[in-house]
Each structure stands twice: as structure tokens, then as C-alpha cells.
Amino acid sequence: MGASNLKRFKLKFTKMDYSIIALAVLFFPLAIVLAAVRVLVTHRHNRCKGRNNRLFGWVLAITYGIIELLMILATIDDKDIESLYSATVVWGVIILVPAMIMLVIANKEDKKFGSLLQFYSNAILHRGLVQVEHIAREARQSPAHVIRDITFMFEERMLPNGKLDNGVVLIPSLHRKSEPFRGEFVSRSVQYSIGDTTAGPAPISRTEPASDPAPKSVECPGCGARTVVTHVEGKECEYCGTVIVA
């Protein structure tokens, strides 16, 4: 899963959002109210902040366009151009400027949430953080926000299949990868019986070097004189009386 390289996040408008925008063309006061309600209900979700600002920005921009059109129609008969210009500037400051600001904020919120998703992905998949409290502390988010954000990532398949259980991120595929392969670290020095598959490791036998029974000339540790001694006997030095063993 390429969750470590998430694409630029931008939450799309739903049918309800498009309905509110269309309603702004027909009856903009009601559209503004519905957009405000939409923001109040969903703005607690990090993923919705960019979309909410974008929605409200478009509703205000369309509202400004409708008001401007009505003012133009109202001044066709009396041709009061100066009043039209003044009203255009006033309504532009009241409605159009806030609309542009909200659209700019929407882009920033989308980028901010995209960076947050990238942080969650790296923390879970690469750093092994699974406790919601630990993730929230490092992300500087509340645990409730982290739970909503990670749940969203599971729903959108930005993370491998898994779930949140009692404040812990559970992804079975990651646990399987982290388990060592059985038999991977079997020592090469252990040999098994080929004929009996139930037999345990064969005991390691150590072969002692065969002793050499031939006589050897050994130096006396007492006086340094050399004496011929066999491997199976000890001999007393004829000069100092020290027992010499080969």
C-alpha cells in the first residue's frame, strides 16, 4: 500500500454541496443559511475544514454575482452609473473579499490535512506507533481528532486493512510482517536424523585427538635436563628427582 506517498488531499463536494451552490443562484439567502449549517455540523472533522471553506466561498461569490446582476438591472432605467459603482465596491468588500479569503483558506486547510495524513501514515507504517494517545501527542491533535482522521484513512484505503480498537491501531498485515520466520535462525552446526522426522537434534560428538604412544624427549621442569619419556608413564629425572610426565 502506497500510503507513505499520499496524493494531495482535496475533499470533493457531495450532492448536498452542489445543491447548496445551485440554490445560491435561485435564492442566495437560503443558500447562505444552509452553508452555515453545513459548516457548523461538519467543521469538527479535520478533513471537512477545507471543503467547508470552499463551499462557503463559492456561495458568497455566487451571491455577490446575483446581487451585482440585480443592481445592474435596477439601474438600467435611471442610468445611475455612479451609484452602481459605489454599490459594487461596497458589496465587494462585504461579500466578495470574504469569499476570496475563504477560498484561499480552503487550499491551506487541504494542504494542512494532507500533511497530517502523511504524518499518520509514517507514524503507523514506518515508526510503529499504534497507540492513539502517542500519535495524538506527536501530531499535536486531540485523541478524538486522531480517531476520526485514522478512521477516515481506513475508509478511504489510505492504510492497509485494519481497525481501531480501544485506542489502538490494529493492522493484521503489519503484525504478520513483523513476526520472525520460524526456522530462520537454526544453527548450521545442528544435524537432524534423515530417517526419523520426529527425532530431535542429534547430539554433537567431540573427537579427541589420538594420543601418540611413541617416546618423547621432554625437558625437565626442575633442572632443564632432557629425558626420554613415553606418553603412558611418568619418569623421575635422574639429575634432580623431579617426576616428568609427557
Phi and psi restraints in degrees (value plus and minus 20) as a CYANA .aco file:
   2 GLY   PHI    -107.6   -67.6
   2 GLY   PSI      28.1    68.1
   3 ALA   PHI     -94.1   -54.1
   3 ALA   PSI     -35.8     4.2
   4 SER   PHI     -98.5   -58.5
   4 SER   PSI     -32.3     7.7
   5 ASN   PHI    -146.5  -106.5
   5 ASN   PSI      50.4    90.4
   6 LEU   PHI     -93.7   -53.7
   6 LEU   PSI     124.4   164.4
   7 LYS   PHI     -93.4   -53.4
   7 LYS   PSI     144.8   184.8
   8 ARG   PHI     -80.2   -40.2
   8 ARG   PSI     107.4   147.4
   9 PHE   PHI    -103.4   -63.4
   9 PHE   PSI     117.4   157.4
  10 LYS   PHI    -178.2  -138.2
  10 LYS   PSI      90.0   130.0
  11 LEU   PHI     -93.0   -53.0
  11 LEU   PSI     107.4   147.4
  12 LYS   PHI     -98.1   -58.1
  12 LYS   PSI     135.7   175.7
  13 PHE   PHI     -88.5   -48.5
  13 PHE   PSI     124.4   164.4
  14 THR   PHI    -113.4   -73.4
  14 THR   PSI     157.5   197.5
  15 LYS   PHI     -81.2   -41.2
  15 LYS   PSI     -56.2   -16.2
  16 MET   PHI     -83.4   -43.4
  16 MET   PSI     -61.0   -21.0
  17 ASP   PHI     -83.4   -43.4
  17 ASP   PSI     -64.8   -24.8
  18 TYR   PHI     -84.8   -44.8
  18 TYR   PSI     -53.2   -13.2
  19 SER   PHI     -86.2   -46.2
  19 SER   PSI     -59.5   -19.5
  20 ILE   PHI     -85.8   -45.8
  20 ILE   PSI     -61.0   -21.0
  21 ILE   PHI     -84.7   -44.7
  21 ILE   PSI     -62.2   -22.2
  22 ALA   PHI     -85.4   -45.4
  22 ALA   PSI     -56.1   -16.1
  23 LEU   PHI     -87.0   -47.0
  23 LEU   PSI     -47.7    -7.7
  24 ALA   PHI     -82.8   -42.8
  24 ALA   PSI     -48.6    -8.6
  25 VAL   PHI     -93.1   -53.1
  25 VAL   PSI     -56.1   -16.1
  26 LEU   PHI    -108.6   -68.6
  26 LEU   PSI     -61.5   -21.5
  27 PHE   PHI    -172.2  -132.2
  27 PHE   PSI      63.2   103.2
  28 PHE   PHI     -83.2   -43.2
  28 PHE   PSI     -52.8   -12.8
  29 PRO   PHI     -79.1   -39.1
  29 PRO   PSI     -62.4   -22.4
  30 LEU   PHI     -87.3   -47.3
  30 LEU   PSI     -56.5   -16.5
  31 ALA   PHI     -83.1   -43.1
  31 ALA   PSI     -58.9   -18.9
  32 ILE   PHI     -84.3   -44.3
  32 ILE   PSI     -61.2   -21.2
  33 VAL   PHI     -83.9   -43.9
  33 VAL   PSI     -65.6   -25.6
  34 LEU   PHI     -84.7   -44.7
  34 LEU   PSI     -58.9   -18.9
  35 ALA   PHI     -84.1   -44.1
  35 ALA   PSI     -59.6   -19.6
  36 ALA   PHI     -84.1   -44.1
  36 ALA   PSI     -61.7   -21.7
  37 VAL   PHI     -83.5   -43.5
  37 VAL   PSI     -62.2   -22.2
  38 ARG   PHI     -78.8   -38.8
  38 ARG   PSI     -62.3   -22.3
  39 VAL   PHI     -86.5   -46.5
  39 VAL   PSI     -65.4   -25.4
  40 LEU   PHI     -82.3   -42.3
  40 LEU   PSI     -55.5   -15.5
  41 VAL   PHI     -96.6   -56.6
  41 VAL   PSI     -57.4   -17.4
  42 THR   PHI    -130.7   -90.7
  42 THR   PSI     -23.6    16.4
  43 HIS   PHI     -91.7   -51.7
  43 HIS   PSI     -32.1     7.9
  44 ARG   PHI     -90.9   -50.9
  44 ARG   PSI     -37.8     2.2
  45 HIS   PHI    -105.6   -65.6
  45 HIS   PSI     108.8   148.8
  46 ASN   PHI     -79.0   -39.0
  46 ASN   PSI     -57.4   -17.4
  47 ARG   PHI     -88.4   -48.4
  47 ARG   PSI     -42.2    -2.2
  48 CYS   PHI    -110.9   -70.9
  48 CYS   PSI     -30.9     9.1
  49 LYS   PHI     -84.9   -44.9
  49 LYS   PSI     -64.0   -24.0
  50 GLY   PHI     -84.7   -44.7
  50 GLY   PSI     -64.8   -24.8
  51 ARG   PHI     -83.9   -43.9
  51 ARG   PSI     -60.4   -20.4
  52 ASN   PHI     -83.3   -43.3
  52 ASN   PSI     -64.1   -24.1
  53 ASN   PHI     -84.5   -44.5
  53 ASN   PSI     -57.9   -17.9
  54 ARG   PHI     -87.3   -47.3
  54 ARG   PSI     -60.9   -20.9
  55 LEU   PHI     -82.4   -42.4
  55 LEU   PSI     -68.4   -28.4
  56 PHE   PHI     -86.0   -46.0
  56 PHE   PSI     -55.0   -15.0
  57 GLY   PHI     -83.2   -43.2
  57 GLY   PSI     -63.9   -23.9
  58 TRP   PHI     -87.6   -47.6
  58 TRP   PSI     -58.5   -18.5
  59 VAL   PHI     -83.0   -43.0
  59 VAL   PSI     -62.6   -22.6
  60 LEU   PHI     -87.6   -47.6
  60 LEU   PSI     -59.1   -19.1
  61 ALA   PHI     -84.6   -44.6
  61 ALA   PSI     -62.1   -22.1
  62 ILE   PHI     -86.9   -46.9
  62 ILE   PSI     -59.0   -19.0
  63 THR   PHI     -80.0   -40.0
  63 THR   PSI     -62.8   -22.8
  64 TYR   PHI     -82.1   -42.1
  64 TYR   PSI     -61.6   -21.6
  65 GLY   PHI     -82.9   -42.9
  65 GLY   PSI     -61.1   -21.1
  66 ILE   PHI     -85.7   -45.7
  66 ILE   PSI     -64.4   -24.4
  67 ILE   PHI     -82.7   -42.7
  67 ILE   PSI     -61.2   -21.2
  68 GLU   PHI     -82.9   -42.9
  68 GLU   PSI     -60.6   -20.6
  69 LEU   PHI     -84.0   -44.0
  69 LEU   PSI     -62.4   -22.4
  70 LEU   PHI     -84.1   -44.1
  70 LEU   PSI     -58.6   -18.6
  71 MET   PHI     -86.9   -46.9
  71 MET   PSI     -57.6   -17.6
  72 ILE   PHI     -84.7   -44.7
  72 ILE   PSI     -63.2   -23.2
  73 LEU   PHI     -84.3   -44.3
  73 LEU   PSI     -54.9   -14.9
  74 ALA   PHI     -92.0   -52.0
  74 ALA   PSI     -43.6    -3.6
  75 THR   PHI    -121.6   -81.6
  75 THR   PSI     -12.7    27.3
  76 ILE   PHI     -86.8   -46.8
  76 ILE   PSI     -61.1   -21.1
  77 ASP   PHI     -94.1   -54.1
  77 ASP   PSI     -69.7   -29.7
  78 ASP   PHI    -106.2   -66.2
  78 ASP   PSI     -32.6     7.4
  79 LYS   PHI      34.7    74.7
  79 LYS   PSI      23.2    63.2
  80 ASP   PHI    -108.0   -68.0
  80 ASP   PSI      62.4   102.4
  81 ILE   PHI     -88.6   -48.6
  81 ILE   PSI     -58.4   -18.4
  82 GLU   PHI     -83.3   -43.3
  82 GLU   PSI     -61.9   -21.9
  83 SER   PHI     -84.4   -44.4
  83 SER   PSI     -57.1   -17.1
  84 LEU   PHI     -83.4   -43.4
  84 LEU   PSI     -63.9   -23.9
  85 TYR   PHI     -82.9   -42.9
  85 TYR   PSI     -63.8   -23.8
  86 SER   PHI     -83.2   -43.2
  86 SER   PSI     -64.6   -24.6
  87 ALA   PHI     -85.3   -45.3
  87 ALA   PSI     -56.3   -16.3
  88 THR   PHI     -82.4   -42.4
  88 THR   PSI     -63.3   -23.3
  89 VAL   PHI     -86.0   -46.0
  89 VAL   PSI     -64.6   -24.6
  90 VAL   PHI     -82.1   -42.1
  90 VAL   PSI     -70.2   -30.2
  91 TRP   PHI     -87.0   -47.0
  91 TRP   PSI     -49.1    -9.1
  92 GLY   PHI     -84.8   -44.8
  92 GLY   PSI     -62.1   -22.1
  93 VAL   PHI     -87.6   -47.6
  93 VAL   PSI     -59.6   -19.6
  94 ILE   PHI     -94.4   -54.4
  94 ILE   PSI     -59.3   -19.3
  95 ILE   PHI    -135.4   -95.4
  95 ILE   PSI     -68.6   -28.6
  96 LEU   PHI     -91.2   -51.2
  96 LEU   PSI     -61.9   -21.9
  97 VAL   PHI     -82.1   -42.1
  97 VAL   PSI     -68.2   -28.2
  98 PRO   PHI     -78.8   -38.8
  98 PRO   PSI     -54.7   -14.7
  99 ALA   PHI     -82.9   -42.9
  99 ALA   PSI     -63.2   -23.2
 100 MET   PHI     -86.4   -46.4
 100 MET   PSI     -59.3   -19.3
 101 ILE   PHI     -83.0   -43.0
 101 ILE   PSI     -61.3   -21.3
 102 MET   PHI     -85.2   -45.2
 102 MET   PSI     -56.9   -16.9
 103 LEU   PHI     -86.6   -46.6
 103 LEU   PSI     -56.9   -16.9
 104 VAL   PHI     -87.3   -47.3
 104 VAL   PSI     -63.2   -23.2
 105 ILE   PHI     -81.9   -41.9
 105 ILE   PSI     -56.4   -16.4
 106 ALA   PHI     -79.7   -39.7
 106 ALA   PSI     -63.8   -23.8
 107 ASN   PHI     -83.8   -43.8
 107 ASN   PSI     -60.1   -20.1
 108 LYS   PHI     -86.3   -46.3
 108 LYS   PSI     -59.8   -19.8
 109 GLU   PHI     -85.4   -45.4
 109 GLU   PSI     -58.6   -18.6
 110 ASP   PHI     -84.3   -44.3
 110 ASP   PSI     -62.6   -22.6
 111 LYS   PHI     -85.4   -45.4
 111 LYS   PSI     -59.8   -19.8
 112 LYS   PHI     -83.1   -43.1
 112 LYS   PSI     -64.7   -24.7
 113 PHE   PHI     -89.9   -49.9
 113 PHE   PSI     -54.7   -14.7
 114 GLY   PHI     -81.5   -41.5
 114 GLY   PSI     -61.2   -21.2
 115 SER   PHI     -85.1   -45.1
 115 SER   PSI     -56.0   -16.0
 116 LEU   PHI     -86.5   -46.5
 116 LEU   PSI     -60.8   -20.8
 117 LEU   PHI     -82.3   -42.3
 117 LEU   PSI     -59.9   -19.9
 118 GLN   PHI     -82.8   -42.8
 118 GLN   PSI     -59.5   -19.5
 119 PHE   PHI     -84.1   -44.1
 119 PHE   PSI     -66.0   -26.0
 120 TYR   PHI     -77.8   -37.8
 120 TYR   PSI     -64.6   -24.6
 121 SER   PHI     -81.7   -41.7
 121 SER   PSI     -68.0   -28.0
 122 ASN   PHI     -85.4   -45.4
 122 ASN   PSI     -59.7   -19.7
 123 ALA   PHI     -83.7   -43.7
 123 ALA   PSI     -60.1   -20.1
 124 ILE   PHI    -103.1   -63.1
 124 ILE   PSI     -68.3   -28.3
 125 LEU   PHI    -102.6   -62.6
 125 LEU   PSI     -51.6   -11.6
 126 HIS   PHI    -128.8   -88.8
 126 HIS   PSI     -54.3   -14.3
 127 ARG   PHI    -118.3   -78.3
 127 ARG   PSI     -30.8     9.2
 128 GLY   PHI      55.5    95.5
 128 GLY   PSI       0.2    40.2
 129 LEU   PHI     -98.0   -58.0
 129 LEU   PSI     105.1   145.1
 130 VAL   PHI    -145.3  -105.3
 130 VAL   PSI     -36.2     3.8
 131 GLN   PHI     -99.9   -59.9
 131 GLN   PSI     105.5   145.5
 132 VAL   PHI     -78.8   -38.8
 132 VAL   PSI     -58.5   -18.5
 133 GLU   PHI     -83.2   -43.2
 133 GLU   PSI     -59.8   -19.8
 134 HIS   PHI     -87.5   -47.5
 134 HIS   PSI     -63.5   -23.5
 135 ILE   PHI     -83.2   -43.2
 135 ILE   PSI     -63.0   -23.0
 136 ALA   PHI     -83.2   -43.2
 136 ALA   PSI     -59.3   -19.3
 137 ARG   PHI     -85.9   -45.9
 137 ARG   PSI     -62.6   -22.6
 138 GLU   PHI     -94.9   -54.9
 138 GLU   PSI     -51.9   -11.9
 139 ALA   PHI    -103.1   -63.1
 139 ALA   PSI     -28.6    11.4
 140 ARG   PHI      39.2    79.2
 140 ARG   PSI      25.4    65.4
 141 GLN   PHI    -146.9  -106.9
 141 GLN   PSI     140.6   180.6
 142 SER   PHI     -95.5   -55.5
 142 SER   PSI     131.5   171.5
 143 PRO   PHI     -75.9   -35.9
 143 PRO   PSI     -54.7   -14.7
 144 ALA   PHI     -84.0   -44.0
 144 ALA   PSI     -61.3   -21.3
 145 HIS   PHI     -84.4   -44.4
 145 HIS   PSI     -62.0   -22.0
 146 VAL   PHI     -83.4   -43.4
 146 VAL   PSI     -61.6   -21.6
 147 ILE   PHI     -82.2   -42.2
 147 ILE   PSI     -64.4   -24.4
 148 ARG   PHI     -85.0   -45.0
 148 ARG   PSI     -60.7   -20.7
 149 ASP   PHI     -87.8   -47.8
 149 ASP   PSI     -64.9   -24.9
 150 ILE   PHI     -89.7   -49.7
 150 ILE   PSI     -55.8   -15.8
 151 THR   PHI     -80.6   -40.6
 151 THR   PSI     -61.5   -21.5
 152 PHE   PHI     -81.7   -41.7
 152 PHE   PSI     -59.9   -19.9
 153 MET   PHI     -84.8   -44.8
 153 MET   PSI     -59.2   -19.2
 154 PHE   PHI     -84.3   -44.3
 154 PHE   PSI     -62.5   -22.5
 155 GLU   PHI     -84.8   -44.8
 155 GLU   PSI     -56.9   -16.9
 156 GLU   PHI    -111.4   -71.4
 156 GLU   PSI     -12.0    28.0
 157 ARG   PHI      38.5    78.5
 157 ARG   PSI      16.3    56.3
 158 MET   PHI    -104.3   -64.3
 158 MET   PSI     -30.8     9.2
 159 LEU   PHI    -148.1  -108.1
 159 LEU   PSI     136.6   176.6
 160 PRO   PHI     -78.6   -38.6
 160 PRO   PSI     141.6   181.6
 161 ASN   PHI     -75.0   -35.0
 161 ASN   PSI     107.9   147.9
 162 GLY   PHI    -193.0  -153.0
 162 GLY   PSI    -183.9  -143.9
 163 LYS   PHI    -181.3  -141.3
 163 LYS   PSI     149.3   189.3
 164 LEU   PHI    -123.4   -83.4
 164 LEU   PSI     108.8   148.8
 165 ASP   PHI    -156.8  -116.8
 165 ASP   PSI      91.2   131.2
 166 ASN   PHI      34.3    74.3
 166 ASN   PSI      24.5    64.5
 167 GLY   PHI      57.4    97.4
 167 GLY   PSI      -2.7    37.3
 168 VAL   PHI    -146.5  -106.5
 168 VAL   PSI     114.7   154.7
 169 VAL   PHI    -103.5   -63.5
 169 VAL   PSI      99.1   139.1
 170 LEU   PHI    -132.3   -92.3
 170 LEU   PSI      95.6   135.6
 171 ILE   PHI    -146.7  -106.7
 171 ILE   PSI      81.7   121.7
 172 PRO   PHI     -76.4   -36.4
 172 PRO   PSI     -58.3   -18.3
 173 SER   PHI     -83.3   -43.3
 173 SER   PSI     -53.1   -13.1
 174 LEU   PHI     -91.4   -51.4
 174 LEU   PSI     -56.3   -16.3
 175 HIS   PHI     -86.5   -46.5
 175 HIS   PSI     -58.1   -18.1
 176 ARG   PHI     -86.1   -46.1
 176 ARG   PSI     -58.6   -18.6
 177 LYS   PHI     -88.3   -48.3
 177 LYS   PSI     -51.2   -11.2
 178 SER   PHI     -99.3   -59.3
 178 SER   PSI     -35.8     4.2
 179 GLU   PHI     -95.7   -55.7
 179 GLU   PSI     113.7   153.7
 180 PRO   PHI     -89.6   -49.6
 180 PRO   PSI     126.1   166.1
 181 PHE   PHI     -92.0   -52.0
 181 PHE   PSI     105.7   145.7
 182 ARG   PHI     -85.5   -45.5
 182 ARG   PSI     114.1   154.1
 183 GLY   PHI      67.9   107.9
 183 GLY   PSI     -19.1    20.9
 184 GLU   PHI     -92.8   -52.8
 184 GLU   PSI     -50.2   -10.2
 185 PHE   PHI    -130.3   -90.3
 185 PHE   PSI      11.9    51.9
 186 VAL   PHI     -91.1   -51.1
 186 VAL   PSI     111.3   151.3
 187 SER   PHI     -87.6   -47.6
 187 SER   PSI     121.0   161.0
 188 ARG   PHI     -93.5   -53.5
 188 ARG   PSI     -38.3     1.7
 189 SER   PHI     -99.3   -59.3
 189 SER   PSI     -31.4     8.6
 190 VAL   PHI    -106.9   -66.9
 190 VAL   PSI     109.0   149.0
 191 GLN   PHI    -132.9   -92.9
 191 GLN   PSI     124.6   164.6
 192 TYR   PHI    -136.4   -96.4
 192 TYR   PSI     129.4   169.4
 193 SER   PHI     -89.3   -49.3
 193 SER   PSI     106.7   146.7
 194 ILE   PHI     -92.7   -52.7
 194 ILE   PSI     -57.5   -17.5
 195 GLY   PHI     -95.5   -55.5
 195 GLY   PSI     -49.8    -9.8
 196 ASP   PHI    -135.3   -95.3
 196 ASP   PSI      89.6   129.6
 197 THR   PHI     -95.5   -55.5
 197 THR   PSI     -36.4     3.6
 198 THR   PHI    -112.4   -72.4
 198 THR   PSI     -27.6    12.4
 199 ALA   PHI     -92.3   -52.3
 199 ALA   PSI     126.3   166.3
 200 GLY   PHI    -100.7   -60.7
 200 GLY   PSI    -191.8  -151.8
 201 PRO   PHI     -83.0   -43.0
 201 PRO   PSI     116.5   156.5
 202 ALA   PHI     -91.2   -51.2
 202 ALA   PSI     118.9   158.9
 203 PRO   PHI     -83.3   -43.3
 203 PRO   PSI     123.0   163.0
 204 ILE   PHI    -105.7   -65.7
 204 ILE   PSI     102.2   142.2
 205 SER   PHI    -117.8   -77.8
 205 SER   PSI     117.1   157.1
 206 ARG   PHI    -126.7   -86.7
 206 ARG   PSI     105.5   145.5
 207 THR   PHI    -116.8   -76.8
 207 THR   PSI      96.7   136.7
 208 GLU   PHI     -99.6   -59.6
 208 GLU   PSI     122.5   162.5
 209 PRO   PHI     -83.1   -43.1
 209 PRO   PSI     117.7   157.7
 210 ALA   PHI     -84.7   -44.7
 210 ALA   PSI     117.1   157.1
 211 SER   PHI     -96.4   -56.4
 211 SER   PSI     129.4   169.4
 212 ASP   PHI    -119.5   -79.5
 212 ASP   PSI      90.4   130.4
 213 PRO   PHI     -95.3   -55.3
 213 PRO   PSI     -24.6    15.4
 214 ALA   PHI     -87.8   -47.8
 214 ALA   PSI     125.5   165.5
 215 PRO   PHI     -81.0   -41.0
 215 PRO   PSI     126.4   166.4
 216 LYS   PHI    -149.1  -109.1
 216 LYS   PSI     127.7   167.7
 217 SER   PHI    -109.6   -69.6
 217 SER   PSI      94.2   134.2
 218 VAL   PHI    -136.2   -96.2
 218 VAL   PSI     120.8   160.8
 219 GLU   PHI    -103.4   -63.4
 219 GLU   PSI     111.9   151.9
 220 CYS   PHI     -88.8   -48.8
 220 CYS   PSI     108.2   148.2
 221 PRO   PHI     -90.4   -50.4
 221 PRO   PSI     -36.0     4.0
 222 GLY   PHI    -106.2   -66.2
 222 GLY   PSI     -75.5   -35.5
 223 CYS   PHI    -133.8   -93.8
 223 CYS   PSI     -32.0     8.0
 224 GLY   PHI      71.5   111.5
 224 GLY   PSI     -21.4    18.6
 225 ALA   PHI     -92.9   -52.9
 225 ALA   PSI     126.1   166.1
 226 ARG   PHI    -113.3   -73.3
 226 ARG   PSI     116.6   156.6
 227 THR   PHI    -156.0  -116.0
 227 THR   PSI     120.6   160.6
 228 VAL   PHI    -102.5   -62.5
 228 VAL   PSI     103.8   143.8
 229 VAL   PHI    -154.9  -114.9
 229 VAL   PSI     120.6   160.6
 230 THR   PHI    -107.3   -67.3
 230 THR   PSI     147.3   187.3
 231 HIS   PHI     -90.2   -50.2
 231 HIS   PSI     -48.1    -8.1
 232 VAL   PHI    -115.6   -75.6
 232 VAL   PSI     -17.4    22.6
 233 GLU   PHI    -153.9  -113.9
 233 GLU   PSI     135.7   175.7
 234 GLY   PHI    -126.7   -86.7
 234 GLY   PSI     127.2   167.2
 235 LYS   PHI    -154.0  -114.0
 235 LYS   PSI     119.2   159.2
 236 GLU   PHI    -103.7   -63.7
 236 GLU   PSI     114.6   154.6
 237 CYS   PHI     -86.9   -46.9
 237 CYS   PSI     111.3   151.3
 238 GLU   PHI     -96.3   -56.3
 238 GLU   PSI     -28.0    12.0
 239 TYR   PHI    -121.2   -81.2
 239 TYR   PSI     -63.2   -23.2
 240 CYS   PHI    -140.8  -100.8
 240 CYS   PSI     -26.8    13.2
 241 GLY   PHI      64.7   104.7
 241 GLY   PSI     -16.1    23.9
 242 THR   PHI     -93.2   -53.2
 242 THR   PSI     115.2   155.2
 243 VAL   PHI     -95.0   -55.0
 243 VAL   PSI     105.0   145.0
 244 ILE   PHI    -129.8   -89.8
 244 ILE   PSI     109.5   149.5
 245 VAL   PHI    -140.6  -100.6
 245 VAL   PSI     116.3   156.3
